[in-house]
Amino acid sequence: MEPLALGFGKGVQGRKLKFYLKVMLIFYLGWLLAFEIVGYYASTQPARDFTTFLDQKIPLIPEFIWFYVSCYFLPVFFLIAKADWHRFNRMLLSFVIANLSAFLVYLIFPTTFSKPQIGRGLCEWILSLHYAADFQPVSNNMPSMHVTFAWLIYLAYRGQKTNRFIHHAIVLLAVMITISTLFVKQHVVVDVVMGLLWALWAWPVAKHLYPFLADPHSEADAALRQMGKYLAPFILSYLMFLLFAMGCTGLQKTTPSPLILYPGLFS
């Protein structure tokens, strides 16, 4: 078992940790902007409701909101444990692949569902903030990016000679994040299943593409910069295409389409 590499110490390792922290921050801000734009448009489109009898049986447990929000901080585990930084690069690439493809699904096949009433308390208050921040009607659901992110991070850690406690903690947290999306009623079962499948195909695709986008034998931070130079024009072009498509479609509509709710499956 290897010891944890805590802190942002001096030297090469410290500079690399700070570099990847900046990369994570830039990636998150870029993702958030794109996610909000796609969600805002998708919420104006006719949507399907895939709520099943299983979703109706699953209770609301506000305390699971702590596991739900932990997904936002899960990548930081790479900053406190010795890890293969090339796998971190692959994880970022798999995030890009998963998100760009999911954005297309959100726009073409929007889904929605109703949210429950919640009570009072700290967990309920935090959950209410998430509900208030959601698009109205709810959109950007299928696949669940919470589930996809959690399992992509697990796949990035799997097989590395890292601290076993961290490895087991990642597995447990991925499971709890997945379950939490249902217990806090942020997703339905279909979203969760699709989120898991999204992770399982995005990771091997990233593994195949990474050697073509970066030199896996070079320093990881240099490889990431190299990958970014190849990906940036494609990502910008893809997002511009989505914006153009949304703009053209929006010009044809004077008012948002009415929400179309399909009866819950198996209900």
TAVEN-V92692 format. One record per run of one state. SS is the DSSP state (@ for helix, = for strand, . for the rest). FROM is the first residue (numbers start at 1). LEN is the number of residues. If there is no record, write none. Layout:
ss->[SS,SS]
from->[FROM,FROM]
len->[LEN,LEN]
This chain:
ss->[.,@,.,=,.,@,.,@,.,@,.,@,.,=,.,@,.,@,.,@,.,@,.,@,.]
from->[1,11,43,48,49,53,58,62,71,74,81,85,109,111,112,122,134,145,158,164,184,189,214,220,252]
len->[10,32,5,1,4,5,4,9,3,7,4,24,2,1,10,12,11,13,6,20,5,25,6,32,16]
